[in-house]
């Protein structure tokens, strides 16, 4: 049975975590499945935006399945150096699916409900936009497990919310509920319930679908570059980017649509 559900409709990809019996705690199979799906989406020209949700589970994601973590501790490798090399390799393998979300060429919108715990926070911080319900809570749970979060939260969260709040979450492991998450811009908006949230998320996705897909992909690329570089480097990069991408069929279609007072229709 699939652990990650993946469907497409009207150029929108719907990706849902699907392990309700485990509150969407993700095992090894789920991680590899998640990476494969987002790599496929990134290369699929028929998809223009992604909605990532926790499906019908009580929680968006309860983190990493503890059985998977225990498998590291029970390694039968005797050599301490080789054992630690294996752990490093394992951590990098777990980082890869989350990196695939961030590097996906299409915008990824997270629709979050219930608990977003541990690895769930890693996942949503790699998304472009986040929406949640008021009763959603975000927890950097690794600190309560005697470990340091290692899949991206400590790298991405301080670039999304105020650094002091990110440190507070990481040091205390406290729950941050939807309205507070909105206050600190961890989420774009927090909604009263899941139904309202999904309606609004789909509205945002449908607006993105109507835009030039070449421009959307370029805008995401530029925003990612901007986050990690200086203003000067960013300006140099966008100049080179538009030297290669500006004179496109999408630009011509946008002008023609404006002149003819009709919606623009862009090729995939």
N, C-alpha and C positions, 0 to 999 in steps of 0.2 A: 504494500500500500504506500502511495506517495506521502511523504512527510511535508513536502512543500507543494501546494496546489498552484498551477499556473495556467491561466486562460487569457485570451485576448478578445476584445470586442471594440469595434469602432476605433481602432488604432491605440487603444489603451490596454496595457498589460495589467492583469490582476494577479498578484502574487500573495498567497496566504500561507502563513505558518499553520501546519495541520497535524498537531499532536495533542489534541484536547485532553486525552487521558493523562497526559503528563504536564498539563498547563503550558503547552508549547515549549517545554524544556527541550533543547536541541541535542541530539546525539551525533555521533560521527557521520552517519548516513545523511542526516539533515544538513550538516555543514557542506558536504560535498555537493549535495543536491542544490543548495542555495547558490553556490559558486557557479555551477554549471548553468543554472537558469539565468543568472544575471549576465553571464558571458554570452549566452544565446540572445538575450534581449538586446544587448549592446550592438550585436551584429545584424539584427533583424530590422531592415529598413521599413517594414510595415508597422512597426511599433514606434510611437512618438512620446509616450509618457508611461510611467509605472506607478501603480498604487500598491503599496505593501501593507498588509494588515495581519492581524492575529486571527482572522477567520471567526469561527464560532466558539473558540476556546474561551474560558473564563478570563484568561490573561493574554496580553499581546505576546509576551515571552517571559518564562520563568528562569531564563538563563541557560547555562550549559547543564546537561544531564550529569548528575553527580557520578553516575557509573562510568562516564567517560573520563572524568578527572581521576577516579580511583584507579583506572587502568594504567595511569602513569606511575602511580606509587607502587604498583605490583609488578613492575618490569623485572624480568629475570636476567637482565644484563648485569654482569658482575663488575665489569670495569667502570669505575666512577666517572672517568672522563667520557667514555662512550655513552653512558647512561644520560649524562647531562647534555651531550650533543644531541641525543634523541629527543630530549625534552625541548631543546631550542627548536629543532626541526618541527616538532609537534605544534608548538606555539605559532610558528610562522605559517603552518598549514591552516590553523584555525583563524589566523588573521586574513588569509587570502579571500574567503567569501565576503567578508566585510569590505575589504579593499575593492572587490569586484562591484559592490553596490556603489561605492564612491566613484569608481572609474567608469561605471556604466555611462555610455554617451547620451542616454536619455534621462530627463529629470525623474527622480524617484520621490514620491510623496508617501510619507509614513502616516497611516491612520491607526492610532494607538488607543487601546482600551485596557482596563484592568491593570495588572502589574506589568511594568517594563523594568525587569530586574537583571542586574549583572550584564550578561551578554546582550540582553535586549537593549540596554543603553548603548552598547557598542554598535549595534545594528542601526538604531535610529539616528545616532550622531553622524553616520555615514550617508544619510539621506539628504536630499536637497531641501525638503520642507517637511515639517512635522505638525500634525494636528492631533488632538486628543480629546477625551471626555473629562469632565470635571472630577470624576472619581478615579481617573488614571493616577498611578503613582510611579515615580521614577526612583530607582535605588541603585547606587553603586555598591552592590552587595559584597564584592570581593573582600572589602576590608573586614567584614564579619566572618570571613572564612580563613583569615590569617594569610592572605595573599595580596599581591599588588595587581590591580586590573591590567591586563596585558594585551587586549585585543583592539584597542583604539580609543576607549573612553578618555583616558588621561591625556591623549594627544589631541583629540577633536573637541571635547567638551569645553575646555578653556577658550577655544576660538569661537564658541557659539554663545556662551553665557559669561557674565562677569567672572573674572578669575577667582575672586574670593568665594563666590558661591560654588564654583566648581571644586575648589579645595575643601569647602565645608562638606559637600556631598561625598567627596572621596575619602575624607578623614572620618566622618561620622556614620556614613551609610544610611542616613535618615531618609525617610520618604518625602519626596517633593510631589505634591498633588497638582492636578491640572491647572487650576487658577494661578498657583504660584509659578508653575512652569511657564505659563503665558507671560506672567509679570517679568520673568527673567529672560524671555525670548527663547527659551528652550523649545517651545512650540509656537507656531504662528498664531494659533487660537485654540482655546479650550471650549468644548461645547457641552451642553446639558446632558446629552445622551448619545449613544452610538449611532442611532438612526439619523439624528441631525448632523452629526459629524460626517458620516459617510455621504450624505446628500451634498454637503458643502465641499468635501474632498473631490467628489465627482464633478462638481461644477468647475473647480479649479483645473482638474485634469482635462475637461472638455474645452476649456479656453486655450490651454497649451496646445492641444491637438490642432487647433485652427491656425496656429502660427506657422511660419516657415520652419520646417524641420531642420534645414541646414543652419538657420540662424539660432534655433534653440540649442542644437548641439554645440555650436560655436560659443554661445553665451555661457553654457555650462563649463566648457573648457576654459574660457577666459576667467570665470569666477573662481575656478579651482586654482588656476595659476596665480591670480591676484591674492588669494588667501595666504599663499606661501612665499610671495616675493614682494619686493619694494614697489612703490608707485612707479618709479622710473623704469624698472624692469618690466612692469606690467604694460606701460605705455609702448615700450619697444615691441613687446610681444603682440599686442593687439594691432599695431601698425603692420607687422609682418603677416599676421593672420588675415587681416582684411585685404592686404595686397594679393593674397591667394584666393580669398573666398568672396569678396564683396561683389564682383561682377558675375552674379549668378542668375539663373532662370527665375529664382525666387524673388530677387530684387525687381526684375522686369514684371513679374506677375503682380507684385504688390503695387507697383506704379499703375499698371493697367486696371487693376481692380478699383483703385482709388479714382481714376479718371472715369471709369464706367459705372461708378457707384454701385458696386457689387462685392460680395465677399470674395476674398482671394482663395484660390484653389491651388494647393501646392502638391507637387509630386512627392512620393515617398523618397 
